[in-house]
């Protein structure tokens, strides 16, 4: 556990607390027991844990599957959710730039020409003599020219604008890490879906092989019944077994089809247009060396933690904004211009006019609205602090889950391999003994069921080892700091490409 410092005192330059990234928790590992150097040997292979190793930005290439790499490249290029996240980030960054304009004066110019005619009656107030003289006079139309420049400026005396910009920048940081999290989720989901497809395909193949073997046994029984060597009940039992095994195929085939459809969705394709290569367990290599980041580095590597930190930063800045709204607002509005009856005399010293207006607005009574909003901002800051802590705890849990799962996956696969080999031998021996009359046919049925379950369990254990490997890379952050995830084309507007700002990597964190 760790404590978040959330100071609420105002500073001399800007109201509200100054944000500081919370310190990493003081833990030395992820699991209660020390992590072993490697997993158990299973399927002729042991995975090694490498403490402090860096993570590749394209970690999925470690599965040595060109088809998987190609599919992920397609997904990164075509996934619409990812493209939407890119544009959301660009929107947030432009909002920051827009708010930064509040630091500067606004300048506007104005030019107008006014053609007017007034009646002589409007001059009646000049006196009796003047009224008599003008009552019958015709006043000709005239043109009034005016050119002016006005400036409006509100000095950020108490730092309210700075805190507002800070808040928007924190929102942009949140969207940046949300994009990285989307990339990480998409790549991990594609790997997991590919492994799932391979698992269903292997289960279907194993089931078909078992059905074929059991049908051969059924043929033998039918022959024996015809010769009068066995009872008809044995044939019926074997037929029921084959039919039960065949009944397990449609659900597996349905799940396989759904896994393919899910892959199509990930890469932005319609299921009818998805014709990528089939994945099998043999086409996916298990990575030999697994990075295990230091606990102190995990804080900077996890996009969701950085998202939560950005929300904490935003909440901190919003306290400053709410505080500044309670303080005096100063405005300066100078204006200079010229006004003349002819264009020739417009820009002469005699036609010059100017004004300078300075104002201070201090809220006095607003029914407690401003103070309540500040208290709400403080509460939001404290809530964001607790949310950040919960996110960190979940991140460490994810890594611990993946590390422990990998150890147990190897042990499970080792056991299922032995169980499959043993059940295969048992089935063969039981069949031979049955043919010699030493075992009842029910023993053969039991051995068949045991072998079928062992084969399916071994396939699932192989798949679990692959998916949990992908889960570890995802839990450790997926190496996003080695990539540039906003493409120039995503920022191309009307032919103008704005220079990209790369997200800070783990070593650049505050």
Buried (B, 14 or more C-beta within 10 A) or exposed (E): EEEBEBEBEBEEEBBBBBBEBBEBBEEEBBBEEEBEEBBBEBBEBBBBBBEEBBBBBBBBBBBEBEBBBEBBEBBBEEBEEBBEBBBBBBEBBBBBEEBBEBEEEEEEEEEEEEEEEEEBEEBBEEEEEEBEEBEEEEEEEEEEBBBBBBBBBBEBBBBBBBBBBBBBBBBBBBBBBBBBBBBBBBBBBBBBBBBBBBBBBBBBBBBEEBBEBBBEBBEBBBEBBEEEEBEEEBBEBBBEBBEEBBEBBEEBEEBBEBBBBBBBBBBBBEEEEBEBEEBBBEBBEBBEEBBBBEBBBBBBBBBBBBBBBBBBBBBBBBBBBBBBBBBEBBEBBBBBBBBBEEEEEBEEEEBEEEEEEEEEEEEEEEEEEBBEBBEEBBEBBBEBBEBBBEBBEEBBEBBBBBBBBBBBBBBBBBBBBEBBEEBBEBBEEBBEBBBEEEBEBEBBBBBBBBBBBBBBBBBBBBBBBBBBBBBBBBBBBBBBBEBEBBEEEBBEEEEEEEEBEEBBEBEEBE
